[in-house]
Amino acid sequence: MKSVEQYRNQKVLVLGLAKSGMNAARLLHKLGAFVTVNDKKDFDDNPDAQALLSEGIKVITGGHPLSLLDEDFKVVVKNPGIPYSNPIVAGALAKHIPVITEVELASQILAGELIGVTGTNGKTTTTTMITMMLNQRTDAGKAYVAGNIGVPASAVAQKAQPNDTMVTELSSFMLCGIEALHPHIAVLTNIYSTHLDYHGSRENYIKAKMRITMNQTADDYFVVNWDSEEWRNLSQQSAAQVVPFSRQHNTEAGAYEKDGQLYFKDEYIMDAKDIKIPGDHNVENALAAIAVAKLSAVPTAGIVQVLKTFSGVRHRTQYVETYEGRQFYNDSKATNIVSTEMALKGFDQPVVLLAGGLDRGNTFETLAPALKDHVKAMIVFGETAQKMADAGKLAGIETIKFTENCETAVPLAWDLSEAGDIIMLSPANASWDQYPNFEIRGDRYIKAIETLTGKAEEN
């Protein structure tokens, strides 16, 4: 951890708790700041606030009073999920008080190297693959995952040594709040349209994603998906050395797939079919990870070892178990159409699909081709149940059942399946109409499978 003096004896406001806010507050307190934490949850129902208060940190709960801005804060560290329309945030910016996110704070104290991964889909899997590959090196420090993957970057940065690497998943929300964060290697997996309710437009969403490379120089690397003209054009905004990856063999300058084989430049790495987790999208994730690993001097044998054995990240096309010939998969992280489409394309077997969730106003006609090619039956639930059913009817799926939620969908899916089928939760929607987050949705789905089969989760 670097020695940082810029916060000593300075007033800092941490806005919003959860993991990032808790760790940011503790780090700032450790750095000698006068920390005030503000969280909208009432104190009596807020164990995080209670813990911080017991540690000597000032907490204000139950709302976001504008009077806070009367204090002379040097900086505001904002929970990424709090929008910039929030009165405290807007007021701070109007007073020219910097508003950053916890990953920016973490980057300021990080003694080791930073690798950043962003994109609409594939961030967590790619981040995990990269970390596992870097840890195949025997002549370098340890690689740690951090960021939007569920591990606060400020906690990891405190323990990372100068020869270590922090591989950080960076959401668009996080990237809006950076100033000097500087990854030596930045990765853009892809960009589709999502989170437009937060950013206001696709243009703003793309601008947020591209902040990952804004501080890079010619000594750094920008690893970019080369399978879209838009993404290729975006790479021109970076001052870093661009390293492309392509599943469609659109380049041989970086990592690519050709005739079912994976390469980095002119070096054969492995056959695509030998990647353990299914789907073309996971081939793309693997190619991005291969590019980073080769730039980081990971031996090819170590790369292959990871890709042949890595069984996926929880809630992301995660294999759960096989029972009486049916394979269960948990893809609760599929909170948009593209994610579900990619998951479906990863299977040749017939799929019984469990889908539905928060209604954000969109419809699902674009999912119909993937439904037609891969799905034999659908069980739909949540606010978008009827819209999902409409997409299924458009795809010609005859068996569509309505149910309450993903747990009640499991026995229905079992009744509609037969040996050789895939039963998969891949909602194509956010979880917030019925569940606090996609993780809890996936956990409840797995629990329902265990109840049905009488078997504990294998992975």
Disulfide bonds with the S-S distance in Angstrom:
none
